Amino acid sequence: MLSARENMDVIAAYQEVGTYRGAAEMCGVNHKTVKRIIERAAAGGKPPVRKERSRNLDVVTELVTEKVKATRGKISAKRLLPAAKAAGYEGSARNFRRLVAQAKKTWRATEKQQGRRRPAVWVPGDMLVIDWGSEGPLHVFCAVLAWSRYRFVRFAANERSETTLAMLAECFEELGGVPKAVLADRMGCLKGGVVANKVVPTSDYVRFASHYGFRPDWCEAADPESKGIVENLVGYAKRDLIVPQAPFTDLHAANVAARQWGAEVNGVTHSEICAIPTARLESERELLRELPSLRPSFGKAPELRKVDRLSCVRFGSARYSAPNTLIGAKVGVMEDDGRLLLINTSTGEVVADHELVAPGEASILDDHYGGPRPAPKRPVRAKTETEKEFCQLGPAAERFIAGSAASGNTRLAGDLVELAALRAAHGDAVLVAALERAVAFRRWRAEDVRSILAAGAGTQQPREAGDALIIELPNVPTRALADYAVFSAPGTQNTTDDEQVVS
């Protein structure tokens, strides 16, 4: 590097000769050095501004910045390189990795500056925070009243809009009032859309909020820290309620356990506020808005069905019984958590509760028909003159015809003609007795009846077994067991009367 004096000599030589090469020969330096010194002097002693050279990364710099921001710094250079090549990047993979690393570093620095938070300051009666969680087939609805930390937990089979609003209404009933705002994440059941980062609630949620008089509020997208107060409750309910007591048999049992658990956790000191949430709720309830006098109804309106002559209604190609007093009337049909409810439209009373069955099947309750289904009976209907005359003998004749037909007697019609002749010979009373004996012993032919008549009335009559026969036995003298011994005591001879001693 030339000194200040040498720089002045170069400038003087250039002013004298007027060329870079001539001044360079006079001062013993390179002509390029003379050019730099003269340009710096012309710029006021400052070095000339260097021209920015274009790089092959310039065509994808904006693309990389957008992708890093959209994925919150999670995307890798390897995954992003094909998209960059499609956008016109022709450089090396190593150079591209440097660009992605620099973009992530810049994004993290910006996010760190924007992500500074401050602790929330809750006001009594101001905010209720809600969220959904899931554990297997069960969905758990959690809500926390921010200031008092009062916790509300219930289970449901789905996370639809009507279910969420029903849970929120039940929460207001338990709190005894309505807070000023309800904070929720961007759950699809309450969100109608997002325009310019502003959440548009559904019309049902707007009507619900207007009816109860609270303001719907929403968290930022992908920002769980803004509702951490209820996120902690969801995890706490899973660890302390669902896991120890699972599996639940049904929703009713799960909600009974949730109510008991809620009463337990709200009745002990909260570690954050060092106070009992139930006691704190009593003072906060004075600042809550009053519940409306009219309670809204949720879900679809019941569908009307007419009860047919079989005392049933059809739903989903299946039959469900209704009380037979409603035959010809219209009832409301509503599906609720795997069950079908039949509602009397005039009184609003649930008249039947069925489990849903597959198409083509039927769900029948015996109480709707006055008792269990009776066994099918096929009465004997006489048509010919012979049949009518034989059936005049009474129930014994009908039982004989039914039993003989069931046994496969293909000659029953001829047997009735023969039995008519026996009736004329023996009389009605004797023939009826013979028929009763034939039915008792399952003898179904006419010759069987003839043999019974030939045996006469002296035969034994079968009857059902009676009680046990108890006989008092007479007292008789007994002998000691020693009298039955085979050998007597030593020194004696035990003989019997039949033995003869041979000398």
DAHU-V35574 format. One record per helix or strand of 2 or more residues. SS is the DSSP state (2 for helix, 1 for strand). FROM is the first residue (numbers start at 1). LEN is the number of residues. If there is no record, write none. Layout:
BEGIN
SS&FROM&LEN / SS&FROM&LEN
END
This chain:
BEGIN
2&4&14 / 2&20&8 / 2&31&12 / 2&61&10 / 2&77&10 / 2&93&22 / 1&127&9 / 1&138&8 / 1&150&7 / 2&161&15 / 1&181&4 / 1&191&5 / 1&198&4 / 2&203&10 / 1&215&4 / 2&224&22 / 2&251&15 / 2&277&11 / 1&303&4 / 1&312&4 / 1&318&4 / 2&324&3 / 1&330&7 / 1&339&6 / 1&350&6 / 1&362&2 / 2&366&4 / 2&385&7 / 2&395&12 / 2&412&15 / 2&428&13 / 2&446&10 / 2&481&4
END
